[in-house]
Amino acid sequence: STHWLLLYNCIIQTFGVEAPCKTVEDLTSGVVMAQVLQKIDVVYFSDAWISRIKPDVGDNWRLKISNLKKILKGILDYIQEVLGQDINDFPLPDVNLIGEHSDAAELGRMLQLILGCAVTCEQKQEYIKTIMVMEESVQHVVMTAIQELMTKETPATGGNDSYVDLDRQLKKTVEELNDALATKEEIAQRCRELDLQVAALQEEKSSLLAENQVLMERLNQSDSIEDINSPAGRRHLQLQTQLEQLQEETFRLEAAKDDYRIRCEELEKELLDVKSQNEDLTSLADEAQSLKDEIDVLRHSSDKVSKLEGTVEHYKKKLEDMGLLRRQNKLMEEKNTALIEHVIRLQHENKMLKLAQEGSDNEKIALLQSLLEDANRRKNELETENRLINQRLMEEQSQVEELQKNLQEQGSKADDVSKCLYSCTRTVLCVIPMLFPLSVQRVEELEEALKKKDEDMKQMEERYKKYLEKAKSVIRTLDPKQNQGSGPEVQALKNQLQEKERMLHSLEVINPLVGN
């Protein structure tokens, strides 16, 4: 009971609470504890939290237990979430015994937890200074309670080696502080004993002086003290010797008292140094914890950067593949355009040859106009198709460039870029079959067939022109009325013309097959 009463006095002196706290019942209601916790950390133990504590509980022990449960849960959450500690090995107080029977031991554990929160919160230096100016008995009880609580605390996150070293040094400092306090108490006790001895010796000296004075008076009245053979002389010599011994003892005790006073001052200085070291180690522990948190954040950022760099390299390879596909697309487009122009030219030449064989000028003009319209229409279609393809390629190029910029600016949008790039790739792959329906082998075969057909057409055109000129010259020069004997030659020319028409007809039949 003395232990928890001292803790109770320490908390009341350290935290000025508004609620009345004169009896144990006032403390077991939980209102005072809640106000103390709010003074320790007003942000965590806010007004909203303290409003959950019922102030007027009276003798209702069930309401007291309810308040104490809320307070105990708040303390445990604060130690784990804010202070980053676990106290699994510390025996938790039984709030049922506190609320129903006002158990002193369980109440002491509850006060011990509150005191642990106070000496480890952000304002711990202020509270520690307040505790250090209290009585030595209170300081001893408080240090014992804090040390018992710290031995049960473990870091919630596991900690690193530097944090463990700092924690070990902090515990060692607390032990040294306890030893210094114990030594200080022993020295103070010894000083008090020496003071008592000096006071006793001074009293004895005073009594001896008084006795000596009486004896001197008696000696003056009786015989001389100079005669050592007389009883008064012997008594005087004995008392003088005893006085000298007492004076030497007094001097020795005063010297010892001065030595102990100097030793006490040195220990007080050492105690102040140990307190300063304790504060430095506490700040180093806080700094180590913050550095550990920064290292975890930087490690997470480094992993994220490595992943984004891999994603960037992957997209660079995809962009290189798209550039290769774009070059192949351009080459195939040029080949396709050349082939289309060549086919159109051959069709035009075939129709021209057919036009040369068929008849009147009006029909030739109509046929030429239809050929021209077909050629223009086909040309417009090809230009429109080519423009649309180029437009789509430019759109794809702009989308790719925009994706590159977005990828460089925001690494976090790598998934969206991957989807867009995948969509662009699928679009290009869909456009390529539309542009190049023929396989490379088929194109090469068509090129060879067209070259061969071109050569045949040129040869046939030359032969046809020769035959036609020859036929015209013969028709112009020969008069049927005057040249009755030239019938076989004219018939031969007609046969050649018919053979030429059959060859042209066969070429017209072959041409659609080659075009397909």
QUIQUI-V65931 format. One record per backbone hydrogen bond with DSSP energy under -1.0 kcal/mol. CO is the residue of the C=O (numbers start at 1). NH is the residue of the N-H. Records with the same first field share a line. If there is no record, write none. Layout:
BEGIN
CO->NH ; NH
END
This chain:
BEGIN
1->5
2->6
3->7
4->8
5->9
6->10
7->11
8->12
9->13
10->14
11->15
15->17
23->27
24->28
30->34
31->35
32->36
33->37
34->38
35->39
36->40
37->41
41->45
44->46
46->50
47->51
49->52
50->53
55->57
57->60
59->61
60->64
61->65
62->66
63->67
64->68
65->69
66->70
67->71
68->72
69->73
70->74
71->75
72->76
73->77
74->78
75->79
76->80
77->81
78->82 ; 83
79->85
84->156
86->154
94->98
95->99
96->100
97->101 ; 103
98->102
103->107
104->108
105->109
106->110
107->111
108->112
109->113
110->114
111->115
112->116
113->117
114->118
115->119
121->124
123->127
124->128
125->129
126->130
127->131
128->132
131->134
135->139
136->140
137->141
138->142
139->143
140->144
141->145
142->146
143->147
144->148
145->149
146->150
147->151
154->86
160->164
161->165
162->166
163->167
164->168
165->169
166->170
167->171
168->172
169->173
170->174
171->175
172->176
173->177
174->178
175->179
176->180
177->181
178->182
179->183
180->184
181->185
182->186
183->187
184->188
185->189
186->190
187->191
188->192
189->193
190->194
191->195
192->196
193->197
194->198
195->199
196->200
197->201
198->202
199->203
200->204
201->205
202->206
203->207
204->208
205->209
206->210
207->211
208->212
209->213
210->214
211->215
212->216
213->217
214->218
215->219
216->220
217->221
218->222
226->228
227->230
230->234
231->235
232->236
233->237
234->238
235->239
236->240
237->241
238->242
239->243
240->244
241->245
242->246
243->247
244->248
245->249
246->250
247->251
248->252
249->253
250->254
251->255
252->256
253->257
254->258
255->259
256->260
257->261
258->262
259->263
260->264
261->265
262->266
263->267
264->268
265->269
266->270
267->271
268->272
269->273
270->274
271->275
272->276
273->277
274->278
275->279
276->280
277->281
278->282
279->283
280->284
281->285
282->286
283->287
284->288
285->289
286->290
287->291
288->292
289->293
290->294
291->295
292->296
293->297
294->298
295->299
296->300
297->301
298->302
299->303
300->304
301->305
302->306
303->307
304->308
305->309
306->310
307->311
308->312
309->313
310->314
311->315
312->316
313->317
314->318
315->319
316->320
317->321
318->322
319->323
320->324
321->325
322->326
323->327
324->328
325->329
326->330
327->331
328->332
329->333
330->334
331->335
332->336
333->337
334->338
335->339
336->340
337->341
338->342
339->343
340->344
341->345
342->346
343->347
344->348
345->349
346->350
347->351
348->352
349->353
350->354
351->355
352->356
353->357
354->358
360->364
361->365
362->366
363->367
364->368
365->369
366->370
367->371
368->372
369->373
370->374
371->375
372->376
373->377
374->378
375->379
376->380
377->381
378->382
379->383
380->384
381->385
382->386
383->387
384->388
385->389
386->390
387->391
388->392
389->393
390->394
391->395
392->396
393->397
394->398
395->399
396->400
397->401
398->402
399->403
400->404
401->405
402->406
403->407
404->408
405->409
406->410
410->413
411->414
413->417
414->418
415->419
416->420
417->421
418->422
419->423
420->424
421->425
422->426
423->427
424->428
425->429
426->430
427->431
428->432
431->435
432->436
439->443
440->444
441->445
442->446
443->447
444->448
445->449
446->450
447->451
448->452
449->453
450->454
451->455
452->456
453->457
454->458
455->459
456->460
457->461
458->462
459->463
460->464
461->465
462->466
463->467
464->468
465->469
466->470
467->471
468->472
469->473
470->474
471->475
472->476
473->477
474->478
479->483
486->490
487->491
488->492
489->493
490->494
491->495
492->496
493->497
494->498
495->499
496->500
497->501
498->502
499->503
500->504
501->505
502->506
503->507
504->508
505->509
506->510
507->511
510->514
511->515
512->516
END
